[in-house]
Amino acid sequence: MLAKRETPEVVGDQYILIYHPDADRGTKTIAEAVEKLAKAGHVAALQTLTVHDLVKDETFQQEIFEQLERNAPQALGAAKQSAGNIHNPKMTALHADFERAVMGTPTVTEFAKALAAQGMKISRPSFEKLELQKKEQGLKFRCALWLSVETVASAPEGQTSEP
């Protein structure tokens, strides 16, 4: 779903792409949605990917845990032993590692490729209310998650820019 937002401090339109990872509902992929914006001449106005529902996705959960187990096993272990609520010091200590884990997942890497094809990049993830819930099916992260998006600056002649 694409949402158009006008902000008094910003000249022109801004777009927020709200992503629901559910192909059964006919949801377009990120690549298809970004391409649609590009064809309409609005891709440069894309500011944010709102991906709250992505956090509920089992595959994405697994990707996050794999990234954290690989790159921050001690912080993840401490968080697993904690109460897992948003104010727990072990959870707040996990914030920077969680951001890096999000950016390192195959899912977000695919989003980055789709954006790069249109001259855009993910500048950073943002989240709030990060929790680690203990459920019957195991541990699950829960939070509101956004990916900030920006236009890739053109590289000077003879140099390449990286997404």
N, C-alpha and C positions, 0 to 999 in steps of 0.2 A: 504494500500500500504506500502511496506517495502522499505526503502531506505538505501543502504549501503554507509557509509562514511568513508574515510580514512583520518586521520589527522596526520600530521608529528610529533606532540608532543605526540601522543598516540601510544603505542605499540599495534598492532592488530587492529581488525575491531571494529567499532561502528555501531549500528543500530538505526535508527530513524523510529518509526512507525507513519505514517500519517493516521489519522482516519477521515473518512467521514461518519457521521451517516445517511446512506441512504440505508436501506435494499433493496429497489427497484432496486438498481444498483448492487445487489449481494455482497455488502460489507460484509466482515467477521466481526464478533463481535470481540471485543478486546480479549476476551478469546480464540477465534479460532486463531487469529493472533499470540498471545503469545504462544499458544500451538504449532503452526507451527514452530515458531522460536526455541522452546525448542526441538522439534523432530529433528531439523536440527543441534542441539548442539550450537545454537547461542544466546540463551536467555540472558546469562550473558553479552553479548555485547550490549544489548538494553540500550540506554542512555536516550531517549526522546520519549514521546508521543506528537506528534504535533496535537493539537485538535482545530485548528482555526475555522473549520466549526461547531464544537459542539456549539460554542457560538451563532450561528445563529438558533439553534434548539429551537423550542418553549417550549418543555418540560424542557430542560436545563435552559432556561431563567426563567421559573417559579420556578425551584428548587433554582436558585441563589437568586431570590427575596424572596422566603420563608425563606431561610437561613438568609439573611440580615434583614428581618423584625423581625425574631425571636431573632437574636443575636446582631444586630447593628441598631436598629430602628432609633435612632437619626441621625447617620451618613448617613443612607439611606435617611431619610427625608430631610436632608440638601442638599444632592446631587440631589434629585428630584426637589428641589426649585432653584437649580443653573442652569446655562446655560448648564451644562453637558459636556462641552468640556474637552479635555485631560489636559489642563493647569489650569483649574478652581481649586482653593484651596479646594473647597468642594469635588471635585473628587479625588484629590491627598490624601485628608484625608481619603478617603474610601479604599485606596489600601490594607492595611493590613486586613481589614474586608472582602474585596472581595476575597483575597487569602484564608482566613478561610472558607468563604462561598463555594468556589469552592471545597475545600477538604471535606466539609460536605454534598455535594449533593449526593443523591442516585446514580446518574450516575457515579460519580467519586468513590464512595464507591464500586460499582460493578467492576470498573476497578481495584481497589485495591485488591479485592478478586481474580480476574483472575490472577493478577500478583503474589499474595501471593501463589497461587497454584503452581507457578513455582519458588518460592524462591526469588521473587522480591518485591519491594515496591515503592510507589510514595514518593519521598523524599520532593518535594515541587512543587508548581505551579509557573509559571512565566508568566507574561503578559506584553504587552506594548500597549500604546495608548488606555487606558481605557476611554470610553465615555459612556454617558447615553443619548441616542437619543430619542427625542420625535417624535413618529410616529403616524399616524392615528390609528393604532392598540394599541397604548399605549407606555409606556416607554420600551426601549430595550437597553441592554448593548451591547457594541461592543468593541472588542479588539482582538489582536493576543494572543493565549493562548497555553502554553506548559506545560507538566507535566514531571518533571525530574524523572528518574527511576534509582534505584540502587539495587544491590544484597543485600539481608538480611544477615547480619552477623550471623554465626552459634553461638548459645548460648553455654556457657560452659556446660559440662555434668551435668544433673540434673536440668537445668534451661530451660525455654522455651523462644523463641524469639517471639516478636509480630510484625506483618507486619506494 
